[in-house]
Amino acid sequence: MDNINRFDSAVSNLTPMLSGLFLGLDIRDKQRIREIRLRSRRKAAVITDRGTEFILPSGRLTSVYSELAVETNEDEIGEIFRRLCGYSVYSCTESVNKGYITVSGGHRAGVAGTAVTENGKITAVRDICSINLRIAREIKGAANGIYKSVFANGLCSVIVAGPPSSGKTTVLRDLARQLSGKDSGNCRKVFVCDERGELGACVSGIPQNDLGINTDIITGYPKSEGIMTGLRFFSPDIIICDEVATYEEIDAVESGVNSGVCFALSVHARNVRELKTKPIIKRLIATGEFGKIVLLSGNGVCRTEKIFDAGELDV
């Protein structure tokens, strides 16, 4: 599925009016849009490579705020929420309680509303007031520079860091394809922990993204459990997972490191200072396994700012 079809697939989950406007956009505009942000009684906004833009009733984008821009109300937000859930809100309860919905095709919708809690635990989210639909892209070759630099001397472990929307998931997806692809000359055994369904975008167990010919994918498992499943039953050469953020997940990574398995994983970091100071990153580097750290730039998708040797960060 090419990226224009991916965009069209994502916006088909919106109301007919909004869907029609976005489907009618120029191809160049469709290629630029990364996120569609919808808020109750606010103007519909899109995030592009130029920043925030708004959509007009005429079906054009404008970077200048206009009172004429399309606005969404609470009824429309509620309908879009139900559509994103496939009209089965109950089946999406667990992920909604965590703040997101994974949409067919690998797209992810962040949802904001009012939490319903019981004994300090979120049991439901009501009065959805904001939705952020992130458009999934597959960019073959996005990891070319990283692959050639990091894996020039063989398999190793790497951290891919960057701010939101810098292309961390896209890079990991392409790394999986290249590490397990026929073109590499060495079809390594790759195991992908796809907790939110964004890397493989599996539909009925079939990945919609190309993750290589020797890759096993586990979808929906918490990363810590998914990593341990891979270690026990799939004898991977390398495990790939997105957005490592908890110490429980790092414990699982350490188990893999102790078993001789390499990892390619992503973390949030906006700059070198955060690479040096974030406790999660410091602990990962402290394992001694991650010799290379890739920092992606916030100025565009999949742009590498610098590839560090772990020793350069002095953490």
C-alpha positions in Angstrom: 0.0 0.0 0.0 1.6 3.3 -1.0 1.5 6.4 1.3 -1.3 8.1 -0.6 -3.5 5.1 -0.2 -2.5 4.9 3.4 -3.6 8.5 3.9 -7.0 7.9 2.2 -7.4 4.8 4.3 -6.8 6.8 7.5 -9.2 9.6 6.7 -11.9 7.2 5.7 -12.5 6.8 9.5 -13.7 10.4 9.8 -17.2 11.6 9.3 -18.3 11.7 5.6 -18.0 15.5 5.5 -14.4 15.6 6.8 -13.4 12.5 5.0 -14.6 14.0 1.7 -12.6 17.2 2.3 -9.4 15.3 3.1 -9.8 12.8 0.3 -10.2 15.7 -2.1 -6.8 17.3 -1.2 -4.0 17.6 -3.7 -1.6 14.7 -3.6 1.2 16.9 -2.5 -0.8 18.0 0.5 -1.7 14.4 1.4 2.0 13.6 1.3 2.9 16.5 3.7 0.3 15.7 6.4 1.6 13.8 9.4 -1.3 14.4 11.9 -4.9 15.4 11.9 -6.0 17.1 15.1 -9.7 17.3 15.9 -11.1 19.1 19.0 -14.6 19.7 20.1 -15.8 23.2 19.1 -12.4 24.0 17.7 -11.0 24.3 14.2 -9.7 21.1 12.6 -5.9 21.4 12.3 -3.3 19.3 10.5 0.4 19.0 11.2 2.6 19.2 8.2 6.3 19.7 7.4 5.5 23.4 7.5 3.9 23.3 11.0 0.2 23.7 11.9 -2.3 24.3 9.1 -6.1 24.4 8.8 -8.5 23.1 6.3 -11.1 25.3 4.6 -14.6 24.3 3.4 -13.3 24.7 -0.1 -10.9 21.8 0.6 -7.7 23.9 0.7 -5.1 24.1 3.4 -4.1 27.4 4.9 -1.2 28.1 7.3 -3.0 31.3 8.5 -5.8 30.8 11.1 -9.2 31.6 9.7 -12.6 31.7 11.3 -13.8 30.1 8.0 -11.8 27.0 8.7 -13.7 23.8 9.3 -14.8 23.2 13.0 -15.8 20.0 14.7 -18.3 19.7 17.5 -18.8 17.1 20.2 -21.2 15.0 18.2 -18.8 14.7 15.4 -15.9 13.9 17.7 -18.0 11.2 19.3 -18.9 9.7 15.9 -15.3 9.7 14.8 -14.3 8.0 18.0 -16.8 5.2 17.4 -15.6 4.9 13.8 -12.0 4.6 14.9 -13.1 1.8 17.3 -14.9 0.0 14.5 -18.1 0.7 16.3 -16.9 -1.6 19.1 -15.8 0.8 21.8 -15.8 -2.0 24.4 -13.1 -4.0 22.4 -10.9 -0.9 22.5 -11.3 -0.1 26.2 -7.8 -1.2 27.2 -6.0 0.9 24.7 -8.4 3.9 25.1 -7.7 3.8 28.8 -4.0 4.3 27.8 -4.9 7.2 25.6 -4.8 5.7 22.1 -6.5 3.6 19.4 -4.6 1.6 16.8 -6.4 1.9 13.5 -6.2 -0.6 10.6 -3.1 0.3 8.5 -0.9 1.1 11.4 -2.3 4.5 12.1 -2.7 5.6 15.7 -5.3 8.0 17.1 -4.6 9.7 20.4 -7.8 10.3 22.4 -8.4 12.7 25.2 -11.4 12.9 27.5 -12.5 12.5 31.1 -11.2 9.5 33.0 -13.4 7.2 35.0 -11.4 5.7 37.9 -11.8 2.9 40.4 -9.3 2.4 43.2 -6.9 4.7 41.5 -7.1 2.8 38.1 -8.6 4.1 34.9 -11.5 1.9 34.0 -13.0 4.0 31.2 -12.8 7.3 29.3 -15.9 9.3 28.6 -16.7 12.7 27.0 -14.0 12.4 24.3 -13.1 15.9 23.4 -9.9 15.6 21.3 -8.5 13.2 18.7 -5.1 13.2 17.1 -4.9 10.9 14.1 -1.3 10.1 13.2 -0.8 9.0 9.6 1.5 5.9 9.3 4.0 6.0 6.6 6.2 3.3 5.1 9.4 4.8 3.7 11.6 2.1 2.2 15.2 3.3 2.5 14.5 5.5 5.5 17.1 3.7 7.5 19.7 3.4 4.7 22.3 5.6 6.3 21.8 4.1 9.8 22.0 0.6 8.5 25.2 1.2 6.6 26.9 3.0 9.5 25.7 1.0 12.5 25.7 -2.5 11.1 28.8 -2.1 8.8 30.7 -4.6 10.9 27.9 -7.0 11.8 24.9 -7.2 14.1 24.9 -5.0 17.2 22.4 -3.1 19.4 21.2 0.4 18.7 19.0 3.1 20.3 17.1 5.3 17.9 16.2 8.5 19.8 14.2 11.6 18.7 11.4 14.0 19.5 7.8 13.2 18.6 7.1 12.8 14.9 10.8 12.6 14.0 10.3 9.2 12.3 11.5 6.7 15.0 8.9 4.1 14.1 9.5 4.6 10.4 13.2 4.0 10.9 12.7 0.9 13.0 10.3 -0.5 10.5 12.8 -0.1 7.7 15.7 -1.5 9.8 13.6 -4.6 10.3 13.1 -4.9 6.6 16.8 -4.5 5.8 18.1 -6.7 8.6 15.7 -9.5 7.6 15.7 -8.8 3.9 16.9 -10.8 1.0 18.9 -7.8 -0.2 21.1 -7.8 2.9 22.7 -11.1 1.9 22.1 -12.3 5.4 18.5 -12.9 6.4 18.9 -12.4 10.1 16.2 -13.7 12.4 14.3 -10.6 13.5 11.6 -10.5 16.2 9.3 -7.5 16.3 7.4 -6.6 19.5 4.6 -4.5 18.0 2.7 -3.5 21.1 0.5 -0.8 19.4 0.3 -2.4 16.0 2.2 0.4 14.3 5.3 -1.3 13.0 3.8 -4.2 11.2 0.2 -2.9 10.9 -1.1 -6.5 10.9 -4.6 -7.2 9.7 -5.8 -10.7 10.5 -2.2 -11.6 11.3 -0.9 -10.4 7.9 1.5 -7.4 8.1 0.6 -4.5 5.9 4.2 -3.2 6.1 7.3 -4.9 4.7 9.3 -6.0 7.7 11.6 -8.5 5.8 11.4 -12.1 4.8 12.7 -13.6 8.1 10.8 -11.6 10.7 8.3 -12.8 13.3 5.8 -10.2 14.7 4.0 -10.2 18.0 1.2 -7.7 18.2 -0.6 -6.2 21.2 1.6 -7.8 23.9 3.1 -5.4 26.5 6.7 -5.0 25.4 8.1 -6.7 28.5 6.0 -9.8 27.9 6.6 -9.7 24.2 10.4 -9.6 24.6 10.3 -12.5 26.9 8.1 -14.5 24.5 10.6 -13.8 21.8 13.6 -14.9 23.9 11.9 -18.1 25.0 10.4 -19.4 21.8 11.9 -17.7 18.7 15.7 -17.6 19.1 16.0 -14.2 17.5 19.2 -12.6 16.4 17.8 -9.1 17.1 14.6 -7.9 18.8 13.0 -4.6 17.6 10.5 -2.6 19.7 9.2 0.9 19.7 9.2 3.5 22.5 10.8 1.8 25.5 9.8 3.9 28.5 9.5 1.8 31.7 12.0 0.0 34.0 10.0 -3.2 33.5 10.7 -3.1 29.8 14.4 -2.4 30.5 14.5 -5.5 32.8 13.2 -7.6 29.8 15.8 -6.0 27.5 18.6 -6.8 30.1 17.4 -10.4 30.0 17.8 -10.4 26.3 21.2 -8.8 26.5 22.3 -11.5 28.9 21.1 -14.1 26.5 23.2 -12.7 23.7 20.4 -11.1 21.7 20.8 -7.7 20.1 18.2 -5.0 20.2 17.1 -2.0 18.0 14.7 0.1 20.0 13.5 3.7 20.2 13.2 6.2 23.0 12.0 9.8 23.3 14.8 12.4 23.4 14.7 15.9 21.9 18.4 16.7 22.1 21.8 15.6 23.3 21.1 16.9 26.8 18.1 14.6 27.2 20.2 11.7 25.8 22.7 12.3 28.6 20.2 12.9 31.4 17.1 10.8 30.9 17.2 7.9 33.5 15.7 5.4 31.0 18.4 6.1 28.4 21.2 6.1 31.0 20.1 2.7 32.2 20.0 1.3 28.7 23.5 2.5 28.0 24.7 1.2 31.3 23.9 -2.3 30.1 27.0 -2.0 28.0 25.1 -3.4 25.0 24.2 -0.3 23.1 27.3 0.9 21.4 25.5 3.2 19.0 22.8 5.9 19.6 21.1 7.6 16.7 19.6 11.0 17.3 16.9 12.0 14.8 16.3 15.6 14.0 12.9 17.3 14.8 13.2 19.1 11.5 11.6 16.5 9.2 10.9 12.8 9.2 13.7 10.3 9.5 16.5 12.9 9.3 19.6 11.8 11.3 21.1 14.6 13.3 24.1 12.5 14.6 25.1 8.9 15.3 26.9 8.7 18.6 29.2 6.1 20.1 28.0 5.4 23.6 31.2 6.6 25.1 30.7 10.1 23.6 27.7 10.7 25.8 29.6 10.1 29.0 26.5 9.1 31.0 
